Amino acid sequence: MELREQEQPRPPSPVAPVSGGASGAIVEGQVRPAVPSLRRALLLARLRWAWPALALLAAYVVPLLIVRPTLRLALIDDWNYQLSVRHLVDNHELWVAPWTAATLVGQIFWGALFAWPFGVGPIPLRFSTLVASFGGTLATYALCREFGVTRRRAVIGGLAVWLNPITFGLSYTFMTDVPFLALMIASVYAYVWAARRASLGGLVVGSALAGLAFLVRQQGVLIALAVFAWFLLKPPPWFRARPYRTALAMLGPCLLAVQEYYLWAWGNGLPSTQGAYLSDFRTVGWSGTLDLTMKIAVVGLFFAGLFLLPLTLGAIGEIPTAWARASITAKGAISVGLLCMVFWTRWYYIQNNGRSFPFIPWGSMIHEDGLGVLDSVGLRPFFWSHTIWLAIAILCALSAAGGAILIAGRERGAEPRYTWPRPLPPNGWLAGLVGAVAVGQFLGIIPPSLHITQFITFDRYYIPLLPLLVVLVLWAIRGHEFAPSIALGILAIIVVLDLLGTQDWFGFKQAQWDTAQWLVSTKGIPAQYVDGGPQWDGLHFYEYSLSHPNDRVPRNPGDVWWLWLIAPNIDPQYVVAASPPPSGYTLFAKRPYHSWVRRAHDAYIYVWQRDDVGSTVRALPPLEVRKVGPFSLPLPVLAADPTPTPTPTPANRYNPGDQAAGGAR
């Protein structure tokens, strides 16, 4: 076990006698540098300064070489964001789709920087997220160093953020979560840096970064508001001396970004999904919102334990000492939290037939059937048994309690031995600032979760808390017992699971897309009769559905959500699914996919054929192929002006005669 790790001062440079005079005699008292030794010392000093960045870079590159980010298809909701980038690059217009919940403007411009030279497609946009992810990891390292954490521990903190299964998987997408995370960490770092130096310029930078984070996801404004609230609650002397200028510096740029966004939205129309937050709250009500908040908090404790697992196991020897130092109030709060997790696990286990962690039944990156959001009809066989998931839940609960003990039982008033560039406040004021931001980001989980109360929330909504918790724990244990070998060992296990899970996810999604393409291209089935999942359906038909709102197929109660919201003109006679067909469908095809972790008989894509196929024939418009860049996916879309042909259909199915009479086309 490592005890009281600290930075050692650099030894003085060696010197040697200097020869003088023409004869080469040595002049007494005169010295000259030993040039080779000096150069070696300078090189070692530079490596000592640069090795953390090199280590983090290597930890990024190696996984990407094993599971390469070259999947040429969309994942989760990033097909929707890809459309917005294409509008900006091809049409030079800023367009946010009505179905978009995030503000997205910053994400569009960030993705366009990579799409302009290489074309709009999944691969350039995915690399934009990977660059942002690496920047967020470096910002986490810098924030740890600002809190007096040693280089080695700060590197472990950065790796804990990057290798977390949720962050790792999302870094392979063009979702908004990782770019927002990177901007949030950079903003918090700027605020902390400015607060330690009483720098108004630093506060302006932090506020500007918070404004950019808001232009990716709405929760960005909560960064600046949380910092301001902490300054009001615990004002430092320099804030009391010039409160108005300081408040303007820490809030002004961020609020300016908020103002400009809503002015743009007022002139161009706020996306309908963003305008639905208030109606969602009215539907759920105060009691429902309070119930949802409590569920988010309890489930969030388990994910906090998952986030901190490498650190709490690395500092497991310090936990008993920290527990002895913690106050009675802190011990009581930790005990209550642990009991809540126990009762919640028992209740959920009984109510859901033995299921437990991750406690979110659909739509999250971590799921019982593997890593990654499946976005498919049906479920694959579960990756692990219920017993293993229950063991993970218990481990996460204990890790969350351990992290809370380490923070609550920190050695109060102790200065860090390594202070860079100046000592931290002994009262942990800056840690309170980070904690205030964490509270603000927790509150930011609630509004988007109001629309999905049946699932509680999505696990990716928790990742803004990840770096903040990591920094707080590393700050709390600075100068105390910590075993980097244990933490790195846990991270090694996690990265193996990350790679296996991501490859399994990619294999399924590739097979899902290829199967839908096979049905259309090889089997000659019109695309409008194929449900290939939300990514396939959205990229092929979402924009068409916006321009032809009356071209809708009457829906049945069992139809999946994306047919209602993003592809209403699809009549799902053929469904690409993850499991065998239910009643009402027959098995049309069964296609294998490649997975590193699944047995051959568990790795199949199924094609369902609806039993009434043949009675719902409809003349469909031809497909045209858009011109794309070298790294883009060829995208067939409906022709601009198709002509429907009336054909008799059952009353509960699509009636082209009604559509023609309505003049939708």
N, C-alpha and C positions, 0 to 999 in steps of 0.2 A: 504493500500500500504506500502511496506517495503521501508524505506529510509536509505540510507547509511549503508547497512549491512556490518559489519566488525567482524573480529575475536577478541574475548575478551581474555585478558591474564588470564592464569590459576591462581587461588588464591593460597596463600601459604598453605602448609600442616599444619594442626592443631597440636599443641603440648600440653603436659600435664606435671605436676610436676613429678619428679622422687623421689621415696622414697629411703632413704639411711640408712645404718647401720643395725645392726642385729635387732634393735627394730622397724625398719620400719619408723623411724622418717624422715621427709622431710628435705633434705638439702637445705638451701636457695640458690637460683640462679641456681640450677641444675634441668634440665628438661629432660623428656624422651618422645619419640613419642607416640601418642595415636594410638596403632597398628591397631585396627579395622578401625578407621577413615582414617589412612594412606592407608590401603589396599583398602578401598572404593574409595579413591581419585585416586589411581593408576589404579583401574579397570575402573573408569570413564574416566581417561585419555586415556587408551587403547581403550575403546569404542569410544571415541571422534575421535581417529585416525583411527579406523577401520570401523566406521559406513558407510562411503561412499562406500567402497568396498562391504560391506554386503548389502547395499541398491541396488547397481547395480546388485549384484548376485541375489537378490530376484526378481528384475525386469526382469532378464533373465529367472529364473526358472519358475515363475508363468505362463507366456504365453506358455512355452513349455509343461506345464502340461495340458493346455487347448487344444491346437492344437499340438499334439505330432509329433515329427519329425521321425516317424517310417514308412513313406510311402515307400513301397518296389518297387519303380520304379523311373526311371530317370526323370529329369525335365530340360527343356530348352536344352542346349547343353552339360550337364554334362555326358550324356551317352558316348560322345566322349572321355572325360577325364577319365571316368571309364575304358575304353578300355586301355588307356595308363598305368593306375595304375595296371591293371591286367597283362599287359606285364612285368612290373617291378617285381611284386610279384610272378607271376607264372613262368615266363621265365627268370627272372633276366636280362632283357634288357631294356634300356631306349629307348622308341619308342614314337614319337609324330606323330599323324595321319596327313596325308597331308591336311585334311580339317581344321586343327587347326590354328586359327589366333593368339592366344596368345603364348608367349614363353613356358609357362606351366611347365618347368622342375621343378621349385620349388614346384609347386602345386602337381606334381606327387609324389615327395618324401614326401611331407607333408601328402597326402592322404595315401601313403603306410604305414606310421607309424600307422595308424588306421586300415588299411586293413590286415596287417600281422597277428595280433592276432585274428581278427574276420572274415576274408574273404573279398574278393573284392565284394562290393555290395553297393547299394544306402545308406543304413542306416549308416554303419561306415564312409563313405565318407561325409555324411551330418553332422555327429557329428564333423568331423574335421573342417568343416566350422563354426559350432557353437562355437567351442573353439576359433578359430581365431577371430570370431566376438566379443566375450567377451573380448579377449585381446585388440582389437581395441578400444572398449569402455573404458577400463581401461586406455589405452594410451591417449585417448581424455581427460579423467579426469586429468591425470598427466600433459598434456600440458596446460590445463586451469590453473592448480595450478602454473605451472611455470610462467604464466603471471600474477600472483597475484590475481586470481579469488578465491573467498571464496569457502569453501567446498560445501555448499549447491548449489551454482550456478554451480560449476564444475560438480556436480552430475546431475543437470538438463541438462548441456551440453552433458554429456555422454548419458543420456537417449534420447536426441534429435537425436543423431546419431543412436542408436540401434533401436528406435521405428519408425524411418522414414519408410514409407511403402516400399520403394525400398530396403533399407538395410534389413529390417525385412524379406521380402519375399525371398531375395537372400540368407539369412542366412540358409534357409531350403534347399539349393541346394549345389552342388559341383562346382558351377561356380567360376571363378577366381576373380570376382569383390571384394568379401568380404575379402579373404586372402590378396589381393593386398592392399585394404584399410587399413587393420590392420598394414601391414608392412610399408605403407606410413606414417601413423600417428606416429608409433614408430620411424621411421627415422627422421621425422620432430622434434619430441620431443628430440631425441638425438642431433640433430644439434642445436636446441635452447638452450638446456642445456649446450652444449659445448661452444656456442657463449657467453653466459653470464659469463662463467668461464675461457675463453681463453684456453680451454682444447683441445690439439691435439688428445688425446685418445678418447674424446667424438666425435670429428669429424670423426675419423676412424670408430667408432661404427655406427654413422649415415650413413656414406658412405656404410658400409657393409650391413646395413639394406636396403638401397636404391638398392644395388646390388641384394639382395634377392628379393626385389619387382620387379626388372627387370626380374628375372627368373620366375616370375609369369605372368607379363604383361610388354610389352615393355616400357610403360610410366614410369617405375621405374627409368630409367636413367635420366629422366627429373627432378627428385627430386634433385639429386646431381648437375646437370647443373644449375638449378635455384638458388640453394644456392650459387654456385660459382659465377654466374652472379651478385647476390646481393652483395657479398663481393667485387667484382670488382667495382660495381657502388657506393657503400657506404662503403669503407674499414675502419674498425676500426683500432685504433693505433697498436694493437698487430698483426694484419694481415700485416700492412705495415712494421713492424719490421722483420717479417720472412715469406715473401709471398710464397716462393717455398715450404717450409715444410708444411705450412698450406694448400696450394693448393693440394699438394700430399695427405695429410691426408683426405681432404674432397672429393677428386675425385678418388684416387687410388683404393680402394677396389671395388667401384662400376664399374669402367672401367675395372678392372680385371675380374669381373663377365661377363661383356659384351663380352670381348675378349674370355673367355673360352666358352661361349655359341656359338659364331659364329665359333670358331675352331671346336667345336663338330658338329655344323650344316654343316660345310664345309666337314667334313669327313663322315657324315651320311645323308646329304641331307637336305636342308632347306625345311620345309613344304611349299607346293605350295601356300597355301593361304597367308602365310607371305611374299612370294616373289611377290605377286600380288599388293602390295601397290604402287609401282612405276608405274606399268601399269595402275592402277586405276587413279593415278594423271594425267598421260598422256591422258587418256580418258576424264577425267573431264576438264582438262586444268586450266590455271590460273584464268580465269574469273569464271568458274564454282566453283573452290575452294574458291574464294573470296565470291561468292554468298552463298555457303554452310556455310562458316565461319560466315557470318552475320546472317544466319538463326539459326545456333547453338547458337550464342551469345544471340539472342532475346529470343529463347525458353528457354535457360539456365537461363535467368532472372526470368522466372516464376518458374522454379524448385528451384532457389535460394530462392525465396520467400516461397516456400513450406518447404524447409529445415529450414528456420529461423522463421517460423510461431509461434512456442511456445515462442521464445525469444522476437520477436517484439511485440507480444500481451502482454507479461509480462512487457515489458518496454515501453508500449504505452504512459504512462504519461511523459516519458522523451523525447519523440520525438519532441514536440514543442520547448523545451529548446535546444535540439541538433540542430534543424533547425536554430534557432537564432544564434548559435555559428558557424555554417558552413560558409565556405567562399563563395563568389559569384560564383567562378568557380565550386565548388562542387554543389551548388544549381542548376546551369545551367546544369551540367552533369546529375544530378538526374532527373531534369525535362525532359531533352531530352530522357533519358532512359524510363521514364514513358510514354512519348508520343509515343515512338517506340512500347512499349507493347500495347498501346491502338490501334494504327493503325494496328499492326500485328493481334490482336484479331479480329478487324473488317474485315480485308481482309480475314483471314482464315475462319471466320464465314460465309462470303458470298460465298467464293469459295467452301466450303465443306458442303453445305446444313445445316447450323446451328451448325456444330460441332466446338468445341474450345479446351480447355485444355483436354488432355495433349499435343495436337498439333502433336502427333506422331501416325500415323495411324495403325502401326503394330509393333509387336516385343518387346514392352516395358512392364515393370512390372505394370505400371499404365495404364489402358486402359478403354474405355467407357463400356466394358462388364465385368469389374471386375479387381481384383488384380491378377497379375501373367501372364506370357507369355502363351497364350492359345495353340499355335502350333497345330492348327487343321484346317481342311477345313471347311469353313463357320464361322459364328459369332453367338454367343449367343445373346439373347435380352440385350440391353444396361442396365447397372446396375442403372444408374440415367438418368434423362431427360437432354436434351441439356441445359435447363435453369439452372439446378443445376451445370453442368460442367462450364457454363459461369460464374456463381457466384464464383466458385472455382478459375477460371482464374483471376477474378477481385481481389479476396482476396489475391492470390499469388502475383499479381502485386503490390498491396499496401504494402504487407509484404516485398517484395524486396526493394521498395522505402524506407520503414521504416528502414530496416537494413542498407541501404546505408547512410541514414541520421544519424543514431546512430554512425556509424564509422566516417563519415565526420565531425560530430559535437562533437566529443569527446573533453574532457577538456584537451587541449594541455599543456604539461609540468607538469601535475599533477602526482605525484608519488602515487602508490597504498598504501593504509594505511597498508595493510598486505603484507609484503615483505618476500618472502621465496625462497631461503635462503639469497638473497641480493636484493637491489633495482633494478628495471628495468631501462633501459636507458630512460630518460625523453622524447627523441625525437621519441619514438616508433620504434626504429631501428629493434627490433625483430619482431614487427608486420609487418614491411616491408619485412622481410625475409619470413614470412608465406605467405604474399601476393604474393611474387615472386614465391613461390612454387605453389600457386593457379593459377597464370598465366601459368606456365609451364604445369600444369595438364589440363588446358583448351585447350592449344595447342595440348595436347596429344589426345584430343577427335577427332581431325580432320582426321588423317590418317585412322582409322578404319571406319569412317563415309563416306569416299569416295566410299566405296563399296555399300552403302545403301542410296545414295543421294535421292532416291524416298521417303524415310521415314524421311529424315533429319539426324536423329541419333537414338540411343536407350537411354532411360532415365537412364539406369544403368551406362552409360558412364559418367554421371555427378556426381556420388557419391563421387569421390575423392575430390570434392570441398566442400562436406558437412561438415566434421569436421573442415576444415580450416575456413570456413565462421562462424561457430559456435564459434570458439575460438576468432576470430577477433571481433565479436559483444560483447561477454562476456568481452573481454579486454576493449573494448571502453566504456562500461557502468559500469565498476567497480567503486564502491563508489557512484553510482547514483541510482535514483529511479528504483526499480524493484520489481515485485510482483510474488514471487515463486508460490503462490496458483493459479494464472491465468495460468502460464506456465505449472504447473503440471496438471491442469484441461484440457488444450488443449492436453497434452500428453496422458491423460486418454482417451479422445475421439479418438485420433489417434490409440491407442493400441486396442481399441474395433473394429475399422474399420480394423486394421491389422488382427486381429483374424478372423473376419467374412469373409474378403476377402481371406485369406489364406485357410481357411476350404473350401470355395466355389471352389477355384482353385484345391485343393487336391481332392475334391469330383469329379470334372470333369475329372481330369487326371487319377484317379483310374478307373473311369467308362470307359474312353477311352481305357485304357490298357486292362481292363477286357473284353471289347467287342471284341477287336481284338483277344484276347486269346479264347473267346467263339466261334468266327467264325472258328478258326483253330481247336480247340480241340473238340468242341461239334458238330459243323455243318460240320466238315470234309473238309473245304475249304483249299486248299494248301496255306501256308503262303505267297508264292510268288504272290498270287492273291489278297492279303489284304494290303491295305494302312491304317495302324493304327496310323499314325502320325510319326513325325521325330524320336521320341525316340524309338518307337517300330521298325520302319523300320531300323534305324541306328544300334541298338543292334543286330538285326537279320541278316542284310545283308551288312553292310558297309564293314567289313573285307572281306567278300566273294567277294564283287564287286572289291576290290583292287587286290585280287588274280586272279580274272576272269574278266579282263577289257573288254573283247569282249562280255560278256554275258549282253547285253543291250537291253532293249525294246525301239523301236522307240517312241519318245515322241510326244504328241500333244500340241499345244500352250496353252491349258488350264490346263495342268498338273502342280501340285504344285512344288515349287522349290526343296524340298528335294528328289523328285523322280529323278530329273535331277542330283543332286550333291552327294547324299549319298546312294541311293538305286536304281540305274539305271536298275536293273534287275527285279523290281517289275512291274507287269502288273496290274494296279489298277482296277480289275473287281468289287471289293468290297471296299468301302471307309467308314471309321469311321469318322463321321463329327459332327459338332456342330449345324447344321441347316438342314431343310428339303432339299431333293434333287432337283437339277435344271433339266432342260430338258436334255435328254440323259441318265438319271438315273431314277430308280424307287426305292421306299422305300422298303427295305428288312426287316428291323427291327427297333424298337424304344424302347430304354431301359432307364429307369429313373435312376437318381443318387441323392445322398443325399446332400442337401445344406441347410445351416442355414438361408440363406437370400433370396432364390428364391422361388417363388410360384411353386407348383407341376407341372403345365403345362409348366413352363419355364425351368425345369431341366431335359432335355432329351438328350441322345446320339442317333444319327441317323446313320443307316447303309444304304448306297446307293448301289444299284446293277446296274452295267452298262447294258444298253439295249441290247448290243450285246453278253452278256454272253451266252456261249454254242457254239459260232462259233470260239472261240479262246482257244480250249482245248490244253493242253500241258502236257506231262509227266514230273513231277517234282521230284527232288531228295528227299530222305527221310530226316527227321530232326533227329539230334542227340542232346542229352542234356549234357552240360558241367557240370563237378563236381564243386560245389560251396561251400562256407563257410556257417555257420549257419545263418548269417545275409544277405546273398546274394539272388538275385533273380534267380531262375532256368532259364537258358537261352538256348532255343533250337536254333540251328544254322544249316545251310545247311551242309550236309555231304561233305567230302573232295573231292570225285571224282564221282559226279553224271553223269549219261549217258542220254543225251537228246534223245527223240523220235520224229522224224519229224512228224508234223501234219499240214494239210493244214490250212492256216490262211489268213485273208485279207492282202492286200499289206501294209496297214498302221499300222499293228500290228507286234508283235514279230514273226519272222520266225525261228523256231528251225533248219530248214535245213541249212540256212545260217550260223547259229552259229556253227553247227557241221562241216560245210565245213571250217570254219575259224580256227578250232582247238583251240577254247578258253578254252575248258575243258581239 
